[in-house]
Amino acid sequence: MQITRRSLMAASAGAALMPMAPRLSRAQAADTIRIGVLNDQSGLYSYIGGLNGVALAQAAAQEFGNRGFQVEVLRADHQNRPDVGSNIARQWIDRDGVDMILDVPTSSVGLAVAGVCREKNKAYINVGSATSDLTGAQCAPTTAHWVYDTYMLAKSTGGATVKAGGDTWFFITADYAFGHALERDTSGFVRAAGGRVLGGVRTPFPGTSDFSSFLVQAQASRAKVVGLANAGQDTTNCIKQAAEFGLTRRGVKLAALLMFVDDVHALGLPTAQGLVMTESFYWDLNDRTRAFTQRVRSRLSNNQVPNMVTAGNYSAVTHYLKAVADMGVPAAKASGTEVINRMKAMPTEDDAFGKGTLRADGRHIIPSYLFEVKTPEESKGAWDYLKLLQTTPAEEAWRPLSEGNCPLVRS
Amino acid sequence: MFDILGIPAPLLFGQLLLGLINGAFYAMLSLGLAVIFGLLNIINFAHGAQFMMGAFAAWMLLEWLGLGYWWALLLAPIIVGFTGVVLERTMIRQLYKLDHLYGLLLTFGLGLIIEGVFRNEFGSSGLPYRIPPELSGAWDLGFMFLPVYRGWVVVAALILCLATWLLIEKTRLGAYLRAATENAALVQAFGVNVPRMVTLTYGAGVALAAIGGVLAAPIYSVNPQMGTNLIIVVFAVVVIGGMGSILGSIVTGFGLGIIEGLTKVFWPEASATVIFVIMAIVLLARPAGLFGRA
């Protein structure tokens, strides 16, 4: 190879610039807030948050605008594995200067990443996980839990089902942190209302697609209600197969304790009609949610509408950035605990969830809504799936502060 | 009513029957794998994705062309089988002379790509597909409530398995195929177009996966991951039955379905692992599998 004078000059000029590169990026980093969206982007929960969750976090950052600092949104796939999730969280914080970790569905991963953020003193806003332990026994000064949890689902769906006469229960539970928490919280409500839990099965997660065997066991128990303490495909498969095996026709009620509007879409109204489900967001709830949906919908893939979790990412980023702007970027970067404290001190408000607060244990306090899935005749068009049955006001929807055993509250 | 091992007999019979139904799926899928491995020496890891494509083809035929279940049962295997033929002609063919590992890696990668494309196109939440009206409803068997559709799945699987076995073991075409695996050059010398036969065999194996997908569409949710859940179990079935053994894969498919079904009653948490425990034991005791030739 011949080395020409010109290329030699170019190379030396490049070499001279090189030492400046790291300094440049560090200078940029000082006024850039980095948000890492960590969720399932390829597996069975990827339709809940996934890339749409990333898109709505970005939407919130763009709508917030430039108020003296830049916002950068990173994303990664945790594959529903706690080890993968905590590794990415560590790398993000240690190497890439991420200031806040967002979303993190799948309760086992959600709890693992909460531990990492606590250790590193970085803000952690969990939206996608359901386990109420995030603001209970395993709460942390760096954690905020947005949008929903197992207690709120259990109280709304479980409470309404017992009230409607479903006083004997059998649980089909996904065998990991989330399923266990949902079963525990729902059983509490069933017993408190004078009902009985007759039995249950724990199904391997992930990897179960045929639930007929468990449904037949549920039927043999003669319980009036089969509680589905699972999510996503597990839930839709259970509902499909329960219809197939005639459980519903024989008067057994299904309590799908965690359903998203996307699950109704997957089942189709003929199969899903009449199910009750609890959400804290529905796109067609009021004028603000409709306006919000119209504004952000073009960012979502497959012509979806925002669901509780993707809208939650939007809401969480909005509130987080308000707190950062309020306290200043250097202070926000220095301590995750301080950011979360500042977020607790300010009321939350956005188009998706309206007004709310963030409680001392990290719980996002907003109303919860009990919906019934419409019949095909009632539905007027695409994604017109739910009608509102009842609203639980914010003060009553969540586990009382005194019952959560969160060490932050006791001390 | 009497009890067996503390479980009421009716419940146990019900679980045996359900195990048989799941076994039908295992048998159908492992059959396709066994045909492909037995005759082409390719470990087809794209089988799960091809099963999923069958289910999606059924959904597309219904949504886009208005063709119902029975048409799907006929057309989906042809369409998906044809994509298999294209894959074999363009890619898999290059690997016959190499170690098994290369075929495994190629098909594994293809499977991931196919799954990714479907996830991009349709999302991962799944699509609805209803049981055809002729097969909806259920029979009350006294000890359990058997949906007509599940009964149909078992019958269809048995017919398919039997037909494939007869085709390969008892017909002239099957004899050519078996001869070609032993000595392709010699069979070619007799004037048989071996490359074409091999291509069509792969297509047929893929079509079997697609039929499985169509049969599964009404009972599982139609989504891009539906194949990955099954494929690992199905591979275990093939290994236990003996790689490439047609009869082995049919018998073990049904047998393991039943064992898994019983585990779901006695120890539900272990139901996803029991098949792999059996696989480990069989591999230690009979490395070639229950029906394999060492």
Interface residues (C-beta under 8 A of the other chain):
Chain A: S42 G43 L44 S46 Y47 I48 G50 D175 V201 R202 T203 P204 P206 G207 T208 S209 D210 S212 S213 F214 V216 Q217 Q219 A220 G232 Q233 T236 N237 K240 Q241 E244 F245 G246 R250 D262 D263 H265 A266 L267 G268 P270 T271 S301 N302 Q304
Chain B: P8 P10 L11 G14 Q15 L18 G19 I21 N22 G116 R119 N120 F122 G123 S124 S125 G126 L127 P128 R130 I131 A138 M144 F145 P147 Y149 R150 I219 Y220 S221 N223 Q225 M226 N229 L230 G261 K264 V265 P268 E269 A270 S271 A272 T273
